[in-house]
């Protein structure tokens, strides 16, 4: 994958995540995907497991993601993405902005492995403030 192809795929991925469209997000991943973030308590493996995870995640949070920068790996089979997200618990009025990073490994134009890194303490703090408001 070259830079132009990655940018196009990235726009499609962020659009799907920002619309919180489970099926559109799943279209960006391989069937045998492996996904991990600080909230998953281990890897999410395969399309059906990812569908369940996204359905719960999208019901709990309103999110908006933007790319800050990306670094395509030599050979174009992966990328490190620095991002910023605005997150708000569904039904809540408090939101938080967080910065993080994804390690993304590709199979063709689809994501095969996605590991997400960010400080989860910021989300916990937002939930605590929401509950005490």
N, C-alpha and C positions, 0 to 999 in steps of 0.2 A: 504494500500500500504506500502510495506517495502522499505528500503533504496535502495536495488538493483533494484526493480521495478521502483522506482522514477528515479534513475540514467538512466535507459534504456529509460523511457519516456522522460526525460529531453533531452537526446541526440537526440531523434527523433524530439522533439519540436524545439530545437535550430537549427538543420539541416534544417528544413522546413523554419524557420524564416530567416536563413542566406542565403538560396537559394532564398528567397522572393517568395516562391511558395504558392500562396493563398490557393489552394485546399489542399495541404499537411498540412498547418497550421490549416485549418478548420477541418481536420480529427482528430486533437488532442483535439478538443473541443466538448462538448455536443451540441445537437441541440438548447437547450434553454439557451445557455451560456450568461453570463453577463461579459462584459469587460469594463474596465475604465482605462484611462491614462490621463496625464495632457493635452493632445491634443484633447480629445473626447468631452469636454463640456457636460459631463453627461454620463450615461451608454450606451454602445452599447449592445443591447439585441437581441439575436437570430442569427442564421447562416447567413441569407441574409444581415442583417445590418453589421455583421462582414466582410462579403465578400466585401461589398462596402467600408468599412473603410480600410481594408487591401489593396485593389486595389489602392486607392488614396495614402495611406501611401507608398507603395512600388514604386509607380510611382514618388514620390517626393524625396525619400531618398534611398541611398545605405547604408546598415547596416550590422554589424557583432556583434554578441552577444556571450559572454562567461559567465559561472557561476563562481563567486568568492567563494561562499559558500552557503549551504542551510541548513535549519533546519526543519526537518520533524515534523509535529505536532503529539502529542500523538494520537494513534489510526490510524495514517496514512492517514487521510482524507484531509490533506492539508499540505502546506509547505510555508515557507518564503524563498525566494531566493534573495541573493545579487548577482548582476551581473555588468558587465562592457560592454559597447557598444561603438563601433566606428561608427559614423554617418557622412555621407557626402551628401549634397544636390545633387540630380541627375544632372549631367552635370557640377558640380562645382569641384573646386580643393581644397577647404578648408574642413577639417574634424575636428570633435571634439570627444574626449573621455569623456564619462559620466559614473558615477556609479549610480546605483539605486537599487530598491528593488521591488519584486513582492509578493503580497499575493495571493496564489493559493489554491483554494478549489477544491477537486476532487470528481468525481462521477465514481467509478470504476477506470479505467485507463485514463479517459478523464477529461479535465478541465471544470468545471462548472462555476467557478467565478475566474476572474483574475483582480486584481487591481494593477496598475503599478505606482510607485512613483519615481520621479527624478526631478532635477532642470531644468525646461524648459527654464530658462533664458540663459543657455549655447547654446541651439539651436538657440534662437533668435539672440544671439551675432554672431554665425557662419553665419546665413543668412545675417545679416547686413554687416559683413566683406565681404561676397561673393558679395553683390550688389555694394559695394564701390570699389572693386578690378578692 
